[in-house]
Amino acid sequence: MRIRKAIIPAAGFGTRVLPATKNMPKEMFPIVDKPTIQYIVEEAVASGITDILIITNRGKNLMEDHFDYSPELEAALAKSGKDDMLAQVRDIANLADITFIRQKEMKGLGHAVLKAKSFVGDEPFAVMFGDGVIDCDETPAIKQLIDAYGEYGNGVLGVTKVAESEIHKYGSLKVEPIRDNLFKCTDMVEKPQRPEDVLSLYSITDRVVLPPEIFDILENTAPGAGGEIQLTDAMKVIAQRDGMTAVEMKGKRFDIGNKFGILEANIEIGLKHPETKEQLKEYIKNLAAKL
């Protein structure tokens, strides 16, 4: 079945990058000349997704405005003959059919995803976390997962390998190799605190494709870590019952919920951007000579 819908949870407080996030969502932080959320939406569109639900909370209207028309700006650009800029601004509003819904209570990622039940219906769907930008030169990250879903027909997890010293901060997956960068996942544990609880150094990272049955599981999932409804707890049920496919994603991942990740994204993507790459390259060379 074709995957047409994606959910982007973007309701977090962004506490790791305060005070910038006091009044500005981290999903609106610019990477060169586009906000983070636009990179994620463009990845979804490039992967064949046509319908996107962005889950927000109070104070995140900037995201809605960004994907809406801007008559005053468009009129000013048209009047001054800036046709290229006008086209860029209009294209943003037409990227996909984008819907917004608020998570009025912060009850966890599982609770946020559950709010998408009526939007998704009985279709498989993608979940793309709002603070993870994955830069791929070839196949977009979520398309890599969608392709694996098309081949195996079960839930798919985007994964990366985590340092042994860091695995206690993430989820740990029980995996068996299938081929190349594909694995079968049959169990998972959230933030293992003892060495004996670590199933592997592979952890879920920013992208998953889920079957619609996840909603029935979430509705019966008790609050877990932090007193919140954890999406990992619901996915664990599917992994243990049916197995899931894990894809070690190809591409460079930037954590936009992290101060260094924001700097890293701007530098590395800036080195690819046609308007900034040469000037930035020269600047870095001159700066490095002084370090």
Secondary structure, 3 states (H helix, E strand, C coil): CCCCEEEEECCCCCHHHCCHHHCCCHHHCEECCEEHHHHHHHHHHHCCCCEEEEEECCCCHHHHHHCCCCHHHHHHHHHCCCHHHHHHHHHHHCCCEEEEEECCCCCCHHHHHHCCHHHHCCCCEEEECCCEEEECCCCCHHHHHHHHHHHHCCCEEEEEECCCCCHHHCEEEEEEEEECCEEEEEEEEECCCCHHHCCCCEEEEEEEEECCCHHHHHHCCCCCHHHCCCHHHHHHHHHHHCCEEEEECCCEEEECCCHHHHHHHHHHHHCCCCCCHHHHHHHHHHHHHHC
